[in-house]
Amino acid sequence: MRTLGVVIARGGSSRIPKKNIHLVGGKPLLAWSVEAALASGVCQRVLVSTDDHEMAKIAIAHGAEAPFLRDAANDDRATASEAGMTALSQAQAYWGESYDALVLLMPTCPLRTGNLIRAQFEAFQQGKIPFLMSCADFGPTKPWWAFKMDKLNQPRYLHPEAMTNRSQELPKLYAPSGATWIASVSALRAAGTFYGAGHRFFPIYWVHAIDIDELSDIRLCDWLLRNNVQSLLQAVGHGDEPAKATE
């Protein structure tokens, strides 16, 4: 199976300027995703698709390919699926190659590892799944007890029926993660989205799914990476093996 790995990294960011090359754990943020994709061993090429020359240079310095800039789907309204499909089309045209699978990585998830990408890719292959995206539970928070709050700090509970349950009585809830999205190229082209018919999710531990949106997220990931987060997680029984889904 010929597989293209793509890290999508826009130059613009409304909250953190140049976020994707901000130093995190001593490296530009996007470098962590590039190195994870390379370490996974499942991609014949690892492309950083960006609209920014500086990011392209940094990507190349860390082992990715970035011979062209993304020519569409490069504003903050473009979906990850659109950006990935644009990168795929450009790669096929530039190298004159066809691909069977696309592995799409968001540069804002620096704690996902090559081992996790490889495990997810193996599940994608073995299950003959058209779309397989990473997901994570909510860690120590309890989404069943979530509420919206008005200006007077009065709550409106999203799941009022769950408010009388103890936490151990409630099933886990999951959310999509931008860590790793994998698709059959033919299925992706037909559906136009990774959320096409038959899409499924691959659970990873919530720490590996941390997504950087704000400066506080950068500080958290910087501390974790500088203090060898994988060893810390291994010590408490959460290495970089896939998480187990539960009812």
C-alpha positions as CSV (number, residue, x, y, z in Angstrom):
1,M,0.0,0.0,0.0
2,R,1.6,3.3,-1.1
3,T,1.0,5.9,1.5
4,L,1.5,9.6,1.6
5,G,1.9,11.3,5.0
6,V,0.9,14.9,5.1
7,V,1.4,17.5,7.9
8,I,-0.9,20.4,7.2
9,A,0.6,23.7,8.6
10,R,-0.8,27.1,7.7
11,G,1.4,30.1,8.2
12,G,-1.4,32.2,9.7
13,S,-2.9,31.8,13.2
14,S,-5.3,34.2,14.7
15,R,-4.5,33.4,18.4
16,I,-0.8,32.5,18.3
17,P,1.2,34.1,15.4
18,K,3.4,31.5,13.5
19,K,2.0,28.9,16.0
20,N,3.2,25.9,13.9
21,I,6.9,26.9,14.2
22,H,6.7,28.2,17.8
23,L,9.3,26.4,19.9
24,V,7.9,23.6,22.0
25,G,10.2,21.2,23.9
26,G,13.2,22.8,22.1
27,K,11.8,22.2,18.6
28,P,9.5,24.0,16.2
29,L,6.0,22.6,16.9
30,L,5.5,21.1,13.5
31,A,8.8,19.2,13.8
32,W,7.2,16.8,16.4
33,S,4.6,15.7,13.9
34,V,7.2,15.3,11.1
35,E,9.4,13.2,13.2
36,A,6.5,11.0,14.4
37,A,5.4,10.4,10.8
38,L,8.9,9.4,9.8
39,A,9.3,7.2,12.9
40,S,6.0,5.4,12.1
41,G,7.6,3.8,9.0
42,V,4.2,3.7,7.2
43,C,4.6,6.6,4.8
44,Q,6.6,6.5,1.6
45,R,6.7,10.3,1.7
46,V,6.2,12.8,4.4
47,L,5.0,16.1,3.0
48,V,4.5,19.3,4.9
49,S,1.7,21.2,3.1
50,T,2.0,24.9,4.0
51,D,1.5,28.3,2.5
52,D,4.5,29.7,4.2
53,H,8.1,29.6,2.9
54,E,9.6,29.8,6.4
55,M,7.6,26.7,7.5
56,A,8.6,24.8,4.4
57,K,12.3,25.4,5.2
58,I,11.8,24.2,8.8
59,A,10.0,21.2,7.6
60,I,12.8,20.2,5.3
61,A,15.3,20.7,8.0
62,H,13.5,18.1,10.1
63,G,13.3,15.5,7.4
64,A,10.0,16.2,5.6
65,E,9.5,17.2,2.0
66,A,8.1,20.6,1.1
67,P,8.8,21.3,-2.6
68,F,5.7,23.4,-3.2
69,L,3.3,25.6,-1.3
70,R,-0.3,24.7,-0.8
71,D,-2.3,26.6,-3.5
72,A,-5.8,26.3,-2.0
73,A,-7.6,25.5,1.2
74,N,-5.1,27.6,3.2
75,D,-7.3,30.0,5.2
76,D,-8.9,29.5,8.6
77,R,-12.2,28.5,7.0
78,A,-10.8,25.5,5.1
79,T,-11.4,22.1,6.8
80,A,-8.7,19.6,7.5
81,S,-10.2,17.3,4.9
82,E,-10.0,20.1,2.2
83,A,-6.4,20.9,3.1
84,G,-5.5,17.2,3.0
85,M,-7.2,16.6,-0.4
86,T,-5.5,19.7,-1.8
87,A,-2.1,18.5,-0.6
88,L,-2.8,15.0,-2.0
89,S,-3.7,16.4,-5.5
90,Q,-0.6,18.6,-5.5
91,A,1.7,15.7,-4.5
92,Q,0.3,13.4,-7.1
93,A,0.8,16.1,-9.8
94,Y,4.2,17.1,-8.6
95,W,5.7,13.7,-8.3
96,G,3.6,11.9,-10.9
97,E,2.7,9.3,-8.3
98,S,-0.5,7.7,-7.1
99,Y,-1.3,6.8,-3.5
100,D,-3.5,4.2,-1.9
101,A,-3.8,5.8,1.5
102,L,-3.4,9.3,3.1
103,V,-2.1,9.8,6.6
104,L,-3.0,13.3,7.7
105,L,-1.4,14.8,10.8
106,M,-2.2,18.1,12.5
107,P,1.0,19.9,13.7
108,T,-0.8,21.1,16.8
109,C,-0.7,17.5,18.4
110,P,3.0,17.1,19.3
111,L,2.5,14.3,21.8
112,R,1.2,11.7,19.4
113,T,4.1,9.2,18.6
114,G,5.3,7.2,15.7
115,N,4.2,4.0,17.5
116,L,0.6,5.3,17.8
117,I,0.6,6.2,14.1
118,R,1.8,2.8,13.2
119,A,-0.7,1.0,15.4
120,Q,-3.5,3.1,13.9
121,F,-2.3,2.4,10.4
122,E,-2.2,-1.4,11.1
123,A,-5.8,-1.2,12.4
124,F,-6.8,0.7,9.2
125,Q,-5.2,-2.0,7.0
126,Q,-6.4,-5.0,8.9
127,G,-10.0,-3.8,9.3
128,K,-10.2,-2.6,5.7
129,I,-11.6,0.6,7.1
130,P,-12.2,3.5,4.6
131,F,-11.6,6.2,7.2
132,L,-9.9,5.8,10.7
133,M,-9.4,8.9,12.8
134,S,-7.9,9.2,16.3
135,C,-10.1,10.1,19.2
136,A,-9.6,10.4,23.0
137,D,-11.7,10.5,26.1
138,F,-11.9,13.6,28.3
139,G,-9.3,12.6,30.8
140,P,-10.0,13.7,34.4
141,T,-13.0,15.9,33.4
142,K,-16.6,14.5,33.4
143,P,-18.4,15.6,30.1
144,W,-21.6,14.0,31.3
145,W,-21.8,16.8,33.9
146,A,-21.1,19.6,31.4
147,F,-23.2,22.7,31.4
148,K,-23.5,26.1,29.7
149,M,-23.4,29.1,32.0
150,D,-25.2,32.5,31.6
151,K,-24.0,35.9,32.6
152,L,-25.1,35.3,36.2
153,N,-23.2,32.0,36.3
154,Q,-26.3,30.0,36.3
155,P,-25.9,26.5,34.7
156,R,-27.9,24.8,32.0
157,Y,-26.9,21.2,32.1
158,L,-26.4,19.4,28.8
159,H,-27.2,16.0,30.3
160,P,-29.4,16.7,33.3
161,E,-30.4,13.0,33.5
162,A,-26.7,12.1,34.4
163,M,-26.4,14.6,37.3
164,T,-27.5,12.0,39.9
165,N,-25.0,9.4,38.7
166,R,-21.6,8.7,40.2
167,S,-18.7,9.1,37.8
168,Q,-17.9,5.4,37.9
169,E,-21.5,4.7,36.7
170,L,-21.2,6.8,33.6
171,P,-19.8,5.4,30.3
172,K,-16.8,7.1,28.7
173,L,-17.5,9.8,26.1
174,Y,-15.0,10.5,23.3
175,A,-14.1,13.4,21.0
176,P,-12.3,13.4,17.7
177,S,-8.6,14.2,17.9
178,G,-6.5,15.9,15.2
179,A,-3.5,13.6,16.0
180,T,-3.9,11.2,13.1
181,W,-6.5,10.8,10.4
182,I,-6.1,8.0,7.9
183,A,-8.1,7.4,4.7
184,S,-8.3,5.3,1.6
185,V,-7.6,7.7,-1.2
186,S,-10.4,6.4,-3.3
187,A,-12.9,6.7,-0.5
188,L,-11.7,10.1,0.4
189,R,-12.0,11.4,-3.2
190,A,-15.5,9.9,-3.4
191,A,-16.7,11.4,-0.1
192,G,-14.8,14.6,0.0
193,T,-14.3,14.3,3.7
194,F,-12.7,12.0,6.3
195,Y,-16.1,11.8,7.9
196,G,-17.4,9.7,4.9
197,A,-19.6,6.6,5.2
198,G,-18.0,3.9,7.3
199,H,-15.7,6.2,9.2
200,R,-14.5,4.9,12.5
201,F,-12.3,6.0,15.4
202,F,-9.1,4.8,17.0
203,P,-8.8,5.7,20.7
204,I,-5.6,7.1,22.1
205,Y,-4.8,8.3,25.6
206,W,-6.0,11.9,26.2
207,V,-2.5,13.2,26.9
208,H,-1.3,12.1,23.5
209,A,-4.3,13.9,21.9
210,I,-3.6,17.3,23.5
211,D,-4.1,19.9,20.8
212,I,-2.4,23.3,21.0
213,D,-4.8,26.2,20.6
214,E,-3.7,28.7,23.2
215,L,-0.4,29.8,24.8
216,S,-1.3,27.8,27.9
217,D,-1.4,24.7,25.8
218,I,2.1,25.5,24.5
219,R,3.4,25.9,28.0
220,L,1.9,22.6,29.1
221,C,3.3,20.7,26.1
222,D,6.7,22.4,26.4
223,W,6.9,21.2,30.1
224,L,5.8,17.7,29.2
225,L,8.2,17.3,26.3
226,R,11.2,18.7,28.2
227,N,10.4,16.3,31.0
228,N,10.2,13.2,28.8
229,V,6.5,12.8,28.8
230,Q,6.6,9.3,27.3
231,S,8.6,8.0,30.2
232,L,6.3,9.7,32.7
233,L,3.3,8.1,31.0
234,Q,4.9,4.7,30.9
235,A,5.6,4.9,34.6
236,V,1.9,5.4,35.4
237,G,0.7,2.7,32.9
238,H,-0.1,4.9,29.9
239,G,2.7,4.4,27.4
240,D,2.2,5.1,23.7
241,E,0.2,2.0,23.0
242,P,-3.4,2.6,21.9
243,A,-6.1,3.2,24.5
244,K,-8.8,0.7,25.0
245,A,-12.4,1.8,24.1
246,T,-15.0,0.9,26.7
247,E,-18.8,1.1,26.7
